[in-house]
């Protein structure tokens, strides 16, 4: 933090923290939107003829 304030990128620690929180919020919203998109693809995609139990059994056999 001190180096970023020293270089003049930020006037003080409070300004730096506010910017970091803003960037985190942008990142968080992007991740959530990507997850929603992937979930929608799953819901809209083809369905499997196998049951969840069949899939779990096949997975257990691979291990």
C-alpha positions in Angstrom: 0.0 0.0 0.0 2.7 2.4 0.9 4.5 2.1 -2.4 1.3 2.8 -4.3 0.6 5.8 -2.2 4.2 6.9 -2.5 4.1 6.7 -6.4 1.1 9.0 -6.4 -1.4 6.4 -7.7 -3.5 7.1 -4.6 -3.6 10.0 -2.2 -4.1 7.9 0.9 -4.8 4.4 2.2 -8.5 5.0 2.3 -8.6 5.8 -1.4 -6.6 2.7 -2.2 -8.9 0.5 -0.2 -12.0 2.0 -1.8 -10.5 1.3 -5.3 -9.6 -2.3 -4.3 -13.1 -2.9 -3.0 -14.6 -1.4 -6.2 -12.4 -3.7 -8.4 -13.3 -6.7 -6.2 -17.0 -5.9 -6.7 -16.5 -5.7 -10.5 -14.7 -9.1 -10.4 -17.3 -10.7 -8.2 -20.2 -9.6 -10.5 -18.3 -10.9 -13.5 -17.8 -14.3 -11.9 -21.4 -14.5 -10.8 -22.6 -13.7 -14.4 -20.2 -16.3 -15.8 -21.6 -18.9 -13.4 -25.2 -18.0 -14.3 -24.4 -18.4 -17.9 -22.9 -21.8 -17.4 -25.9 -22.9 -15.3 -28.2 -21.7 -18.0 -26.2 -23.7 -20.6 -26.7 -26.8 -18.3 -30.4 -26.3 -17.9 -30.9 -25.6 -21.7 -28.6 -28.5 -22.8 -29.4 -32.1 -23.6 -30.4 -34.3 -20.7 -28.8 -37.6 -19.8 -30.6 -40.9 -19.9 -28.5 -42.0 -16.8 -29.7 -41.3 -13.3 -27.6 -39.4 -10.8 -27.1 -42.7 -9.0 -25.7 -44.3 -12.2 -23.3 -41.4 -12.7 -22.1 -41.6 -9.1 -21.6 -45.4 -9.4 -19.6 -45.0 -12.6 -17.5 -42.3 -11.0 -16.8 -44.5 -7.9 -15.7 -47.3 -10.2 -13.1 -45.1 -11.9 -11.5 -44.4 -8.6 
